[in-house]
Amino acid sequence: MHRFNDEYSVEFRKDMKGGHGEVKFEHIWKKNSDEEMRSSCRQFSRLTLQSGCSVGIHSHDNEEEIYYIISGHGRSWDNGQWIEVGPGDATICRSGEEHSMECVGDEPLVYLACIPVYR
């Protein structure tokens, strides 16, 4: 199965998790039917945050979230401290931990987000 770049379902979330601005989700694959992901992963999406936009601080239970930065620059909240991130950097938030992401540059911050669920 494959999906071309212009075939992703697109969703916009305003003030996500208490953050600011609008987050663009391009759902590459999502856990919504047997026709897509059949694994324990519930989301694999490309997110875009415009300058000043953020996803608020939140935690995960019984799952983890992995971010991989494609382009732009941001600040990632990682269990009590802010970390500067850019292209090629990756973060992981495990069950019970907290994280957040915000775009700090003039260009949009684009990253992949994957949420595998513990079995």
Contacts in CASP RR format, 6 or more apart in sequence:
PFRMAT RR
TARGET T0000
AUTHOR 0000-0000-0000
METHOD contacts of the structure
MODEL  1
MHRFNDEYSVEFRKDMKGGHGEVKFEHIWKKNSDEEMRSSCRQFSRLTLQ
SGCSVGIHSHDNEEEIYYIISGHGRSWDNGQWIEVGPGDATICRSGEEHS
MECVGDEPLVYLACIPVYR
3 28 0 8 1.000
3 29 0 8 1.000
8 26 0 8 1.000
8 27 0 8 1.000
8 28 0 8 1.000
8 46 0 8 1.000
9 26 0 8 1.000
9 27 0 8 1.000
9 30 0 8 1.000
10 24 0 8 1.000
10 25 0 8 1.000
10 26 0 8 1.000
10 27 0 8 1.000
11 24 0 8 1.000
11 25 0 8 1.000
11 27 0 8 1.000
12 22 0 8 1.000
12 23 0 8 1.000
12 24 0 8 1.000
12 25 0 8 1.000
13 22 0 8 1.000
13 23 0 8 1.000
13 25 0 8 1.000
14 21 0 8 1.000
14 22 0 8 1.000
14 23 0 8 1.000
15 21 0 8 1.000
16 23 0 8 1.000
16 55 0 8 1.000
16 56 0 8 1.000
17 55 0 8 1.000
17 56 0 8 1.000
17 57 0 8 1.000
17 58 0 8 1.000
17 100 0 8 1.000
18 56 0 8 1.000
19 54 0 8 1.000
19 55 0 8 1.000
19 56 0 8 1.000
19 100 0 8 1.000
19 102 0 8 1.000
20 52 0 8 1.000
20 53 0 8 1.000
20 54 0 8 1.000
20 102 0 8 1.000
21 50 0 8 1.000
21 52 0 8 1.000
21 53 0 8 1.000
21 54 0 8 1.000
22 50 0 8 1.000
22 53 0 8 1.000
23 47 0 8 1.000
23 48 0 8 1.000
23 49 0 8 1.000
23 53 0 8 1.000
23 55 0 8 1.000
24 47 0 8 1.000
24 48 0 8 1.000
24 49 0 8 1.000
25 45 0 8 1.000
25 46 0 8 1.000
25 47 0 8 1.000
26 45 0 8 1.000
26 46 0 8 1.000
26 47 0 8 1.000
26 48 0 8 1.000
27 43 0 8 1.000
27 44 0 8 1.000
27 45 0 8 1.000
28 44 0 8 1.000
28 45 0 8 1.000
28 46 0 8 1.000
28 112 0 8 1.000
29 36 0 8 1.000
29 37 0 8 1.000
29 41 0 8 1.000
29 43 0 8 1.000
29 44 0 8 1.000
30 36 0 8 1.000
30 37 0 8 1.000
30 42 0 8 1.000
30 43 0 8 1.000
30 44 0 8 1.000
30 45 0 8 1.000
31 37 0 8 1.000
31 41 0 8 1.000
31 42 0 8 1.000
31 43 0 8 1.000
37 44 0 8 1.000
39 116 0 8 1.000
40 116 0 8 1.000
40 117 0 8 1.000
40 118 0 8 1.000
40 119 0 8 1.000
41 114 0 8 1.000
41 115 0 8 1.000
41 116 0 8 1.000
41 117 0 8 1.000
42 63 0 8 1.000
42 115 0 8 1.000
42 116 0 8 1.000
42 117 0 8 1.000
43 113 0 8 1.000
43 114 0 8 1.000
43 115 0 8 1.000
44 112 0 8 1.000
44 113 0 8 1.000
44 114 0 8 1.000
44 115 0 8 1.000
45 112 0 8 1.000
45 113 0 8 1.000
46 70 0 8 1.000
46 110 0 8 1.000
46 111 0 8 1.000
46 112 0 8 1.000
46 113 0 8 1.000
47 55 0 8 1.000
47 110 0 8 1.000
47 111 0 8 1.000
47 112 0 8 1.000
47 113 0 8 1.000
48 108 0 8 1.000
48 109 0 8 1.000
48 110 0 8 1.000
49 55 0 8 1.000
49 101 0 8 1.000
49 102 0 8 1.000
49 103 0 8 1.000
49 108 0 8 1.000
49 109 0 8 1.000
50 103 0 8 1.000
50 108 0 8 1.000
51 103 0 8 1.000
51 104 0 8 1.000
51 105 0 8 1.000
51 106 0 8 1.000
51 107 0 8 1.000
51 108 0 8 1.000
52 102 0 8 1.000
52 103 0 8 1.000
52 104 0 8 1.000
52 105 0 8 1.000
53 102 0 8 1.000
53 103 0 8 1.000
53 109 0 8 1.000
54 100 0 8 1.000
54 101 0 8 1.000
54 102 0 8 1.000
54 103 0 8 1.000
55 100 0 8 1.000
55 101 0 8 1.000
55 102 0 8 1.000
56 77 0 8 1.000
56 100 0 8 1.000
56 101 0 8 1.000
56 102 0 8 1.000
57 77 0 8 1.000
57 98 0 8 1.000
57 99 0 8 1.000
57 100 0 8 1.000
58 98 0 8 1.000
58 99 0 8 1.000
58 100 0 8 1.000
59 93 0 8 1.000
59 96 0 8 1.000
59 97 0 8 1.000
59 98 0 8 1.000
59 99 0 8 1.000
60 93 0 8 1.000
60 94 0 8 1.000
60 95 0 8 1.000
60 96 0 8 1.000
60 97 0 8 1.000
60 115 0 8 1.000
61 95 0 8 1.000
61 96 0 8 1.000
62 95 0 8 1.000
62 117 0 8 1.000
62 118 0 8 1.000
63 95 0 8 1.000
63 115 0 8 1.000
63 116 0 8 1.000
63 117 0 8 1.000
63 118 0 8 1.000
64 92 0 8 1.000
64 93 0 8 1.000
64 94 0 8 1.000
64 95 0 8 1.000
64 115 0 8 1.000
64 116 0 8 1.000
64 118 0 8 1.000
65 92 0 8 1.000
65 93 0 8 1.000
65 99 0 8 1.000
65 113 0 8 1.000
65 114 0 8 1.000
65 115 0 8 1.000
66 90 0 8 1.000
66 91 0 8 1.000
66 92 0 8 1.000
66 93 0 8 1.000
66 112 0 8 1.000
66 113 0 8 1.000
66 114 0 8 1.000
66 115 0 8 1.000
66 116 0 8 1.000
67 76 0 8 1.000
67 85 0 8 1.000
67 90 0 8 1.000
67 91 0 8 1.000
67 92 0 8 1.000
67 99 0 8 1.000
67 101 0 8 1.000
67 111 0 8 1.000
67 112 0 8 1.000
67 113 0 8 1.000
68 88 0 8 1.000
68 89 0 8 1.000
68 90 0 8 1.000
68 111 0 8 1.000
68 112 0 8 1.000
68 114 0 8 1.000
69 85 0 8 1.000
69 86 0 8 1.000
69 87 0 8 1.000
69 88 0 8 1.000
69 89 0 8 1.000
69 90 0 8 1.000
69 109 0 8 1.000
69 110 0 8 1.000
69 111 0 8 1.000
70 87 0 8 1.000
70 88 0 8 1.000
70 110 0 8 1.000
70 111 0 8 1.000
70 112 0 8 1.000
71 87 0 8 1.000
71 107 0 8 1.000
71 108 0 8 1.000
71 109 0 8 1.000
71 110 0 8 1.000
72 86 0 8 1.000
72 87 0 8 1.000
72 103 0 8 1.000
72 105 0 8 1.000
72 107 0 8 1.000
72 108 0 8 1.000
72 109 0 8 1.000
72 110 0 8 1.000
73 84 0 8 1.000
73 85 0 8 1.000
73 86 0 8 1.000
73 103 0 8 1.000
73 104 0 8 1.000
73 105 0 8 1.000
73 107 0 8 1.000
73 109 0 8 1.000
74 84 0 8 1.000
74 85 0 8 1.000
74 86 0 8 1.000
74 101 0 8 1.000
74 102 0 8 1.000
74 103 0 8 1.000
74 104 0 8 1.000
74 105 0 8 1.000
74 109 0 8 1.000
75 82 0 8 1.000
75 83 0 8 1.000
75 84 0 8 1.000
75 85 0 8 1.000
75 101 0 8 1.000
75 102 0 8 1.000
75 104 0 8 1.000
76 82 0 8 1.000
76 83 0 8 1.000
76 85 0 8 1.000
76 91 0 8 1.000
76 99 0 8 1.000
76 100 0 8 1.000
76 101 0 8 1.000
77 83 0 8 1.000
77 98 0 8 1.000
77 99 0 8 1.000
77 100 0 8 1.000
77 101 0 8 1.000
78 91 0 8 1.000
78 93 0 8 1.000
78 99 0 8 1.000
79 97 0 8 1.000
79 98 0 8 1.000
79 99 0 8 1.000
80 98 0 8 1.000
83 91 0 8 1.000
84 104 0 8 1.000
85 91 0 8 1.000
85 101 0 8 1.000
91 99 0 8 1.000
93 99 0 8 1.000
95 118 0 8 1.000
101 109 0 8 1.000
101 111 0 8 1.000
102 109 0 8 1.000
103 109 0 8 1.000
END
